[in-house]
Amino acid sequence: MPSCPSDDTPGTAGPWGRFARRHLFDYNAAATRRWLLLAAAGLLAAGWALLQLTSLSWMALAQVQLGLAFVAGIALFPVHIPRTRYSLSVADVFVFALMAIYGAPAAALAAGAEVLVGVLRSKERLKDIRLTSIVSTPAAAVATAALCGLGFEALHDALMATGWPAATALLASLCAVSLPYFAGTTLPLLAIMAAKNNQRVSLRDWAHNYSWLAAIYLVSATVAGVLAINARQFGPTVIAVAAAVAAVVVALVRISLAHHEAERQAQDARIAEAEREAQVNQQRFTAAFTHAAIGMAIVRPDGIVLQVNQALCQLLGRIEPELLQQPFTDLLHPGDAELFRRRKESEPGRSGEAISMELRCRQAGGSEIWVSLHCGRFIDPANNLSGLIYQLHDITSRRLAEDKLHHTAHHDSLTDLANRNCFVERLDVAVEGSRLDADQRFAVMFLDLDRFKVINDSLGHIAGNTLLREVARRLSDNVRPKDLVARLGGDEFAVLLEQVQQPGDAMALAQRLLTALAAPVMINGTEVQPGASIGITLSDLGYRSADEVLRDADLAMYAAKADGRHRVALFDQSMHDRIADKLRLEADLRHAIGDGQLSLVYQPLFDLEPYRLSGFEALARWVHPERGPISPAVFIALAEESGHIEALTAWIIDQAAGQLAQWQASHPQLGRIDMHVNISGRDLANPALVPLVRDVLLRHGLAARDLTLEITETTLMGKLETALNALNALRKLGVKFSIDDFGTGYSSLAYLSTLPIDSLKIDRSFVMGMSEQPQNVEIVRAVLNLGRTLGKKVIAEGIETVAQLATLKAMGVPVGQGYLMSRPLRAEQVPALFDAAVLEPV
């Protein structure tokens, strides 16, 4: 390794010597070694990150590149903190977001890009920036981000392994590495500077001077964690939206701070000018007053203008004689003149307090401008009497910008309709008016587009936005002028109808809107027919808040969807009753899982040729203590919706596995029989599923090959990405899988050939309809051929007639189940099936 220059050692010859003499001339040996070590670490980390990114898919790589570009771009525009030498940037949020979503390599490159842009962004200082800083500062960021990214991944995996929820583990891990990231990006640089000055790094000074930066990193990590959690749930567009919002916020804050800084500087200049004027004579005051940059007027206590400056004449577009000896209120807009009088009269004349307010003035041509008016009292040295001095500053541009921001805050950016905040404010006024006067009736429509997700997913978000704008236009064109149309979010819209006399009026308008929405629209060459379901509620129900109105209109909308979509439903109390009944049943289900109200029955599966018992399917049953038997279709769907499905599935797997192990022990002559258990999509996404199955198999001593988990075709294909890890992990244990209700959904043959699936269960609708619909025979035959081609066993469900059984056997279907062969049996009924000779049904 070449020697390093020091205080007492001259630089060596060659390229390194020339480099050291040119760039490290003031570095001693210790500082040089530290700089080289930091540069090497950064270079290695950058190379490692680039190498790791080559393994990403082109889509993920493109997203990472966009993230890097955005981080570099946003780093160009920091927000300077007024009256300090510090600047803030939101780029750190997206560095942590890239770490959470794409890992350490992406975060390392993003951190380096941010810091490098930060070092180079000042054109005025660029000539003074040394190469050592250009190298060392990004190197520290790249190396630290790489190490912290790896630490984040390890900590996240560890927390997930201990059972932490995914979102909590991600947020905690990201926040945990934010402080090491802060330390790694500051301490190495301080160490180099300390070595240059032959000093030691003071950790106390470091913590005292830079603790605010640690807080910013921690907040950035927290925000990034929230973004990453939402991105995992709703897709990467969340990050894109957050990036756009961050860019807009930074731009607006920079503009606002620049504007306020300019105003502050101008105000400071005015204050300084006023202080100087107090030290000079009346002639100096008159000269300053005359040449002031803002409009000024001296006014008698009775409101008559005594003196004006040139700036005020220019501001109002008038000459001085037109302003003198006139009431000052004549210069104001008529709508603000009375407001100014009341404000002025409310201030006691002896108080000496100044008046500040914003109002409108009239210019010579009749136009109006907004001014910031400051009125102060003073003692006129000419006559020792009290007087008033007005300062008028043109704020028209600022007020226009504020009006624009107000519009943005109350309107949807995509459709320019009122947004939820605006709608709720207006609805609150309507609710209060109706409460005070029952004759002020109103109605609210809640609209949700039918099949919008299908259109958005198939044609793309741009097409979806085009459709939303078209829907907004049609709604606005078909309501009354006084009605308020709003986009509440996504594909949800609302209409506030005021002065509604009869429920039929609202129903008629709703039907008109449905008709208007039903007309096809061409989007990207594809004809799309918008449709909506509309729920309506009326003020006659005595609402107390806007939230109650929207809640009931939303319930009515869901009732319209349940009736077949593209319909209108009027809210009634029975809808509340159904929801309340559903909530009670949900609470009962939660208790039923632990109170022994649930039981299992077992429907046998049979090999069809030769005919013999081959297994069972475990089916849950619930006998409610008050309602009696509850249909599985009802309580299983309720468990899915309420989040109790994981507990229900865990109970079923444990009970079914234990029962099969017990039968195997008591009837060793049975040979190989297996147990089929249905699981849901939420189960596949549950990280506890694999440990649960492993524990159940070990506890009951059941071979993994004797447990088959059934997943419906629609669920599997809809949650394929989240299901793969669980499927592969359970397959390693030896557990088998079957696709239930095969043929009712949409499956990719490419996936079916590679997924760890052992069997396909033909949906019972095809089997039961073979005699009435001959095409069902061909469907069954096609599924059988597909299963043979892919090496999957085929099982027929719903066999209820001898003819169906004969047809299936003739085709060569290997396994079947149905009421013809056996109804579901209670556990105590199954041994009789073992002991008796299993006869083929005739």
Secondary structure, DSSP 8 states (H G I E B T S, - for coil): ------SSS---SHHHHHHHHHHSTT--HHHHHHHHHHHHHHHHHHHHHHHHHTTS-HHHHHHHHHHHHHHHHHHTS-EE-TTSS-EE-THHHHHHHHHHHH-HHHHHHHHHHHHHHHHH--TTTGGG--HHHHHHHHHHHHHHHHHHHHHHHHHHHHHHHTT--HHHHHHHHHHHHHHHHHHHHHHHHHHHHHHHTT----HHHHHHHHHHHHHHHHHHHHHHHHHHHHHHHH-THHHHHHHHHHHHHHHHHHHHHHHHHHHHHHHHHHHHHHHHHTTS-HHHHHHHHHT-SSEEEEE-TTSBEEEE-HHHHHHHT--HHHHTTSBGGGGB-HHHHHHHHHHHHTS-TTT---EEEEEEEE-TTS-EEEEEEEEEEEEETTTTEEEEEEEEEE-HHHHHHHHHHHHHHHB-TTT-SB-HHHHHHHHHHHHHHHHH-TTS-EEEEEEEETTHHHHHHHH-HHHHHHHHHHHHHHHHHTS-TT-EEEEEETTEEEEEEES---HHHHHHHHHHHHHHHHS-EEETTEEE---EEEEEEEGGG---SHHHHHHHHHHHHHHHHHTTSS-EEE--HHHHHHHHHHHHHHHHHHHHHHHT-EEEEEEEEEEETTEEEEEEEEEEEEEETTTEEE-HHHHHHHHHHHT-HHHHHHHHHHHHHHHHHHHHHH-GGG-S-EEEEE--HHHHT-TTHHHHHHHHHHHHT--GGGEEEEEEHHHHHHTHHHHHHHHHHHHHHT-EEEEEEETSS---HHHHHHS---EEEE-HHHHHTTTT-HHHHHHHHHHHHHHHHHT-EEEE----SHHHHHHHHHHT--EE-STTT---EEGGGHHHHHHS------
